[in-house]
């Protein structure tokens, strides 16, 4: 008979932890522990009671079939992934310093994974279309000493392209202190109409429909806009440099790929790694694709994390960051710098942990990243 807790079911040595979006099965024997994490969306959903009964029976049979008679060596699940405890083979006998994780360690790690999955699968981190009907407002900003374009863009919730395009800046990396900038309240370009130019030419040049330019401006005579008049061209910069996803850092060396691997903290354990670990020593991290920043902050063992929601049901996650340079709700273009890689959270050294999620399911980023 099951004993029900707040979110826990027990059947002998088998414990079932039910979270919002996934179910964690823990089998504790005399000499070891076996842990398996399964998304709820992968469980047959005929009914809550029937589904739970079927899953418990199925997983119980799998666990008893996989675990050897001698049972697995004791352990836990570091780094918020799925772990399989190795048997008492020669490899474990040779390593007398194998770490045994306490119940508190396991609970902390499960909580980190629950927090990440809840955020990734929540509608709060879904992509939303930018608001287009807000009236145009232009502010001025005087650049202070040691202030960067990225911090200014973060403050006003626009892209660096919008600032550069609206002020004819020639560099993304340097801006002199004391410079006065024009800051529109939405992404696009502020353009001073030049002699001999017109709206049709601007439409062709920036590939923005004439109707869209006219809707964003209040011209007395759209057929004749005098030289010197300010024209706002909405979405003048392309949202994506190319179709697909951009490598998030300059380097291409993957230190740990997508799939089963040895745990970096203890090689006696196996885990399923849901992303890529890319070598990157405190260097710029860029948005892999145009989208909206739906989370920016601390996430337990993953350290400083950014989640970007993209059109089409995609999300990207960037972990272990040393610095976050965007804020929640900000729209970023593909290739825009959003952070710097780092070593925060549970990490063996400075690198970028990168994940791609498609409609709630993790996928191998290598299939989609372009060089």
C-alpha positions as CSV (number, residue, x, y, z in Angstrom):
1,X,0.0,0.0,0.0
2,X,1.3,3.5,-0.9
3,X,2.0,5.9,1.9
4,X,1.3,9.4,0.6
5,X,3.2,12.5,1.8
6,X,3.0,16.0,0.4
7,X,4.5,15.0,-2.9
8,X,6.0,11.6,-2.1
9,X,4.9,8.0,-2.5
10,X,6.7,5.0,-0.9
11,X,6.5,1.3,-1.8
12,X,9.1,-0.6,0.3
13,X,12.6,0.7,-0.8
14,X,11.1,2.6,-3.7
15,X,10.3,6.3,-3.3
16,X,8.4,8.4,-5.9
17,X,8.9,12.2,-5.7
18,X,6.2,14.1,-7.8
19,X,7.2,17.6,-8.9
20,X,5.3,20.0,-11.1
21,X,6.7,18.8,-14.5
22,X,8.6,15.6,-13.7
23,X,8.7,12.5,-11.5
24,X,11.9,11.3,-9.7
25,X,12.1,7.6,-8.7
26,X,14.6,6.7,-5.9
27,X,15.4,3.0,-5.0
28,X,17.4,2.6,-1.8
29,X,18.9,-0.8,-1.1
30,X,21.3,-2.0,1.6
31,X,24.3,-1.0,-0.3
32,X,23.3,1.6,-2.8
33,X,20.9,4.0,-4.4
34,X,19.4,4.2,-7.9
35,X,17.7,7.4,-9.1
36,X,15.8,8.0,-12.3
37,X,14.1,11.3,-13.5
38,X,11.2,11.1,-16.0
39,X,9.3,14.1,-17.5
40,X,5.5,13.9,-16.8
41,X,4.8,14.6,-20.5
42,X,6.4,11.2,-21.3
43,X,4.0,9.3,-19.0
44,X,0.8,8.0,-20.4
45,X,-2.0,10.3,-19.2
46,X,-5.2,8.2,-19.3
47,X,-5.9,9.3,-15.7
48,X,-3.9,10.5,-12.7
49,X,-4.4,7.3,-10.6
50,X,-4.0,4.9,-13.6
51,X,-1.0,6.7,-15.0
52,X,0.8,6.7,-11.6
53,X,0.1,3.1,-11.1
54,X,1.3,2.1,-14.5
55,X,4.4,4.2,-14.3
56,X,5.4,2.9,-10.8
57,X,4.9,-0.7,-12.0
58,X,6.9,-0.1,-15.2
59,X,9.8,1.8,-13.5
60,X,9.9,-0.7,-10.6
61,X,10.4,-3.6,-13.1
62,X,13.1,-1.6,-15.0
63,X,14.9,-0.8,-11.8
64,X,14.9,-4.4,-10.5
65,X,16.0,-5.6,-13.9
66,X,18.9,-3.1,-14.2
67,X,20.2,-3.2,-10.6
68,X,22.6,-6.1,-10.1
69,X,22.0,-8.5,-7.2
70,X,24.9,-7.0,-5.3
71,X,23.2,-3.6,-5.7
72,X,24.8,-0.3,-6.6
73,X,27.4,1.6,-4.7
74,X,26.0,4.4,-2.5
75,X,25.7,7.9,-4.0
76,X,23.5,10.8,-4.9
77,X,22.8,13.1,-7.8
78,X,25.1,16.1,-8.2
79,X,24.6,18.9,-10.7
80,X,20.9,18.5,-11.1
81,X,20.9,15.7,-13.8
82,X,19.8,12.0,-14.0
83,X,22.3,9.7,-12.3
84,X,22.9,6.0,-12.4
85,X,25.0,4.5,-9.6
86,X,27.8,2.1,-10.7
87,X,28.1,-1.4,-9.3
88,X,30.9,-2.6,-6.9
89,X,33.4,-3.2,-9.7
90,X,37.1,-2.9,-9.8
91,X,36.8,0.8,-10.6
92,X,35.1,1.6,-7.3
93,X,37.4,-0.7,-5.3
94,X,40.4,1.2,-6.6
95,X,39.0,4.6,-5.6
96,X,38.8,4.8,-1.8
97,X,37.8,8.5,-2.0
98,X,34.5,8.1,-3.7
99,X,32.1,10.7,-2.3
100,X,28.8,9.5,-0.8
101,X,26.1,12.1,-1.1
102,X,23.9,12.7,1.9
103,X,20.1,12.9,1.8
104,X,20.5,16.7,2.2
105,X,22.8,16.8,-0.9
106,X,20.2,14.8,-2.9
107,X,17.3,17.1,-1.8
108,X,19.3,20.2,-2.7
109,X,20.2,18.9,-6.1
110,X,16.6,17.7,-6.8
111,X,15.4,21.2,-5.8
112,X,17.8,22.8,-8.3
113,X,16.5,20.6,-11.1
114,X,12.9,21.2,-10.1
115,X,13.5,25.0,-10.2
116,X,15.1,24.8,-13.6
117,X,12.5,22.6,-15.1
118,X,9.6,24.6,-13.6
119,X,11.1,27.8,-15.2
120,X,11.7,26.2,-18.6
121,X,8.3,24.7,-18.8
122,X,6.4,27.6,-17.3
123,X,4.4,29.9,-19.5
124,X,6.2,32.8,-17.8
125,X,9.3,32.0,-19.8
126,X,7.4,31.5,-23.1
127,X,8.0,33.9,-26.0
128,X,5.6,36.8,-26.4
129,X,5.3,39.1,-29.3
130,X,6.7,42.6,-28.7
131,X,4.1,45.3,-28.1
132,X,3.8,47.3,-31.3
133,X,1.1,49.8,-30.5
134,X,2.8,51.9,-27.8
135,X,3.4,55.5,-28.9
136,X,6.9,56.5,-29.8
137,X,8.8,58.3,-27.0
138,X,12.3,59.6,-27.3
139,X,14.5,60.2,-24.3
140,X,18.0,61.6,-24.1
141,X,20.8,60.0,-22.1
142,X,24.2,61.4,-21.3
143,X,26.9,58.7,-21.1
144,X,28.7,58.6,-17.8
145,X,32.2,57.6,-17.2
146,X,32.8,53.8,-17.5
147,X,29.3,53.3,-18.8
148,X,28.8,50.7,-21.6
149,X,26.3,50.4,-24.4
150,X,25.2,47.1,-23.0
151,X,24.3,48.6,-19.6
152,X,22.5,51.5,-21.3
153,X,20.5,49.0,-23.4
154,X,19.7,47.0,-20.4
155,X,18.5,50.1,-18.5
156,X,16.1,51.1,-21.2
157,X,15.1,47.6,-22.4
158,X,16.1,48.0,-26.0
159,X,18.8,46.5,-28.2
160,X,22.3,47.9,-28.7
161,X,21.5,48.0,-32.4
162,X,18.8,50.5,-31.7
163,X,21.1,52.8,-29.8
164,X,23.9,52.6,-32.4
165,X,21.5,53.0,-35.3
166,X,19.7,55.9,-33.8
167,X,22.9,57.8,-33.0
168,X,25.2,56.9,-35.9
169,X,27.7,55.2,-33.6
170,X,30.5,53.4,-35.3
171,X,31.6,51.0,-32.5
172,X,29.7,48.6,-30.3
173,X,32.7,48.4,-27.9
174,X,33.5,52.1,-27.0
175,X,31.5,55.2,-26.4
176,X,33.1,58.4,-25.0
177,X,31.8,59.8,-21.7
178,X,29.7,62.8,-22.1
179,X,28.1,61.7,-25.4
180,X,24.4,62.5,-25.5
181,X,22.3,59.7,-26.9
182,X,18.8,59.6,-28.3
183,X,16.9,56.7,-26.8
184,X,13.6,55.5,-28.4
185,X,11.3,53.4,-26.3
186,X,11.2,50.5,-28.8
187,X,13.6,48.8,-31.2
188,X,14.2,50.5,-34.5
189,X,16.2,53.4,-35.9
190,X,15.9,57.1,-35.6
191,X,16.8,58.5,-38.9
192,X,17.4,62.2,-39.9
193,X,15.9,62.6,-43.3
194,X,18.5,63.7,-45.9
195,X,18.0,65.9,-48.9
196,X,16.7,63.9,-51.9
197,X,15.6,60.9,-49.8
198,X,12.0,59.7,-49.2
199,X,10.0,57.1,-47.3
200,X,10.0,54.7,-50.2
201,X,13.8,54.7,-50.4
202,X,14.0,54.1,-46.7
203,X,11.6,51.2,-47.0
204,X,13.7,49.5,-49.6
205,X,17.0,50.2,-47.8
206,X,15.9,48.8,-44.5
207,X,13.4,46.2,-45.9
208,X,10.6,47.6,-43.7
209,X,7.1,48.1,-45.4
210,X,6.1,51.7,-46.1
211,X,2.9,51.2,-44.2
212,X,4.8,50.2,-41.1
213,X,7.0,53.3,-41.3
214,X,4.0,55.5,-41.8
215,X,2.2,53.9,-38.8
216,X,5.1,54.7,-36.5
217,X,5.3,58.3,-37.5
218,X,3.0,61.3,-37.7
219,X,3.9,63.0,-41.0
220,X,2.0,66.0,-42.3
221,X,2.7,64.9,-45.8
222,X,4.0,61.4,-46.3
223,X,4.9,62.1,-49.9
224,X,7.3,64.9,-48.9
225,X,9.3,64.6,-45.7
226,X,11.7,67.6,-45.4
227,X,15.4,67.2,-44.9
228,X,16.3,67.1,-41.2
229,X,13.0,65.7,-40.0
230,X,13.3,62.8,-37.6
231,X,11.9,59.5,-39.0
232,X,11.5,56.4,-36.8
233,X,12.0,53.1,-38.8
234,X,10.6,50.3,-36.6
235,X,12.6,47.0,-36.5
236,X,15.1,48.5,-39.0
237,X,17.8,46.0,-37.9
238,X,17.3,42.4,-38.9
239,X,16.2,40.2,-36.1
240,X,18.4,37.3,-37.1
241,X,21.8,37.3,-38.8
242,X,20.8,34.0,-40.4
243,X,18.3,31.2,-40.0
244,X,19.2,28.8,-37.2
245,X,21.1,29.2,-33.9
246,X,24.4,31.0,-33.4
247,X,27.2,29.5,-31.3
248,X,26.9,31.4,-28.0
249,X,30.6,31.9,-27.4
250,X,33.6,32.5,-29.7
251,X,35.2,29.1,-29.0
252,X,34.0,25.8,-30.4
253,X,35.6,23.3,-28.0
254,X,33.0,21.2,-26.2
255,X,34.2,19.8,-23.0
256,X,31.1,17.8,-22.3
257,X,28.4,16.9,-24.8
258,X,24.7,16.1,-24.8
259,X,23.9,12.7,-23.4
260,X,25.2,10.2,-20.9
261,X,28.6,11.0,-19.3
262,X,30.7,10.5,-16.2
263,X,29.9,13.0,-13.4
264,X,32.7,15.6,-13.4
265,X,32.7,15.6,-9.6
266,X,32.8,11.9,-9.1
267,X,33.6,9.5,-12.1
268,X,31.9,6.6,-10.3
269,X,28.5,8.1,-11.3
270,X,26.8,8.4,-14.6
271,X,24.5,11.2,-15.5
272,X,22.4,12.4,-18.5
273,X,23.8,15.8,-19.5
274,X,21.0,17.9,-21.0
275,X,23.2,20.5,-22.8
276,X,26.7,21.3,-23.9
277,X,29.6,22.5,-21.7
278,X,31.7,24.8,-23.9
279,X,35.1,26.0,-22.9
280,X,35.0,29.7,-22.2
281,X,37.1,31.6,-19.7
282,X,35.1,34.7,-18.6
283,X,34.4,35.7,-22.2
284,X,31.4,37.3,-23.9
285,X,28.3,35.2,-24.2
286,X,25.9,36.1,-27.1
287,X,22.2,35.4,-27.7
288,X,21.9,32.3,-30.0
289,X,18.8,33.7,-31.7
290,X,16.4,36.7,-31.5
291,X,14.0,36.5,-28.6
292,X,12.9,37.8,-25.2
293,X,14.8,37.4,-22.0
294,X,12.3,35.5,-19.8
295,X,14.6,34.8,-16.8
296,X,17.8,36.4,-15.6
297,X,19.1,35.5,-12.1
298,X,20.4,32.9,-9.8
299,X,19.4,29.2,-10.2
300,X,21.1,27.1,-7.5
301,X,23.8,24.8,-8.8
302,X,23.6,26.4,-12.3
303,X,24.8,29.7,-10.8
304,X,23.8,32.8,-12.7
305,X,21.5,31.9,-15.5
306,X,19.7,33.5,-18.5
307,X,16.7,32.0,-20.3
308,X,15.7,33.4,-23.7
309,X,12.4,32.6,-25.2
310,X,12.4,32.5,-29.0
311,X,9.6,32.4,-31.6
312,X,8.3,29.0,-32.5
313,X,8.4,27.4,-29.1
314,X,12.2,27.4,-28.6
315,X,14.1,28.4,-25.4
316,X,17.8,28.7,-24.8
317,X,19.5,28.5,-21.4
318,X,23.0,29.9,-20.5
319,X,24.5,28.8,-17.1
320,X,27.4,29.4,-14.7
321,X,27.7,33.0,-15.9
322,X,30.0,35.4,-14.1
323,X,28.0,38.5,-15.2
324,X,24.5,39.1,-16.5
325,X,24.1,42.1,-18.9
326,X,20.4,41.9,-19.8
327,X,17.1,42.0,-17.8
328,X,13.9,40.1,-17.8
329,X,11.5,41.3,-20.5
330,X,14.2,42.8,-22.7
331,X,14.3,41.8,-26.4
332,X,17.7,40.8,-27.8
333,X,18.9,40.3,-31.3
334,X,20.9,37.2,-32.5
335,X,24.5,37.7,-31.7
336,X,24.0,40.4,-29.0
337,X,26.2,40.1,-26.0
338,X,24.0,39.1,-23.0
339,X,26.6,38.0,-20.4
340,X,30.1,36.7,-19.6
341,X,30.9,33.1,-19.0
342,X,32.0,32.1,-15.6
343,X,32.3,29.6,-12.8
344,X,29.2,30.2,-10.6
345,X,27.2,27.5,-9.0
346,X,28.4,23.9,-9.0
347,X,31.2,24.1,-11.6
348,X,34.6,22.5,-12.1
349,X,36.0,25.6,-13.9
350,X,35.0,28.6,-16.0
351,X,32.8,27.5,-19.0
352,X,29.3,28.0,-20.5
353,X,26.6,25.5,-19.9
354,X,24.2,25.8,-22.9
355,X,20.8,24.1,-23.4
356,X,18.3,24.2,-26.2
357,X,14.6,23.4,-25.4
358,X,12.0,22.8,-28.2
359,X,8.4,22.8,-27.0
360,X,9.3,21.6,-23.5
361,X,11.8,18.9,-24.5
362,X,15.6,19.1,-24.4
363,X,17.4,18.6,-27.7
364,X,21.0,18.2,-28.7
365,X,22.2,21.8,-29.5
366,X,24.8,20.4,-31.9
367,X,22.1,19.6,-34.4
368,X,21.1,23.3,-34.7
369,X,24.1,25.5,-33.9
370,X,25.8,27.0,-36.9
371,X,29.4,28.1,-36.9
